[in-house]
């Protein structure tokens, strides 16, 4: 909700600031504003994805270690 409100207010500001400018300059300013908003909104998602990837890697390592322990225990039990 806050991001939507921020985006709407930035578009409104860009539209009001564009009054009196040539259409090409106004469109370029609006595009730059939209790109900046999109980049700032995407940053938390990128951070979350990186954290998730790290967690998945740790979980995979733990699963590999557990499987190795099971194999070792089974081999030890079979040799007795």
Steps between C-alpha positions, in 0.01 A plus 500: 500500500778744592689423181185560293443831676864598446484407133175690449637809673822488296301475178283791612807710584659414168178592319474833680866574443455422132249782454661752273769266371519363151329157471827322423672638809200420719488142376872457563466640853208269575688201365801583716278540807326170432833323457627638830185390682518153345864462599437604858200268524697206359794531740329326796388217274856450377627492859233249598585278204868506590420405859275220382772367270745497790249316718435242228873442464535446874204262504647302212832469683323383814300243302817370337671468837199316644487261205871433535454420868219257417716326239789473746271360771353247258847392387612465861195295589543276197863424585416366847 
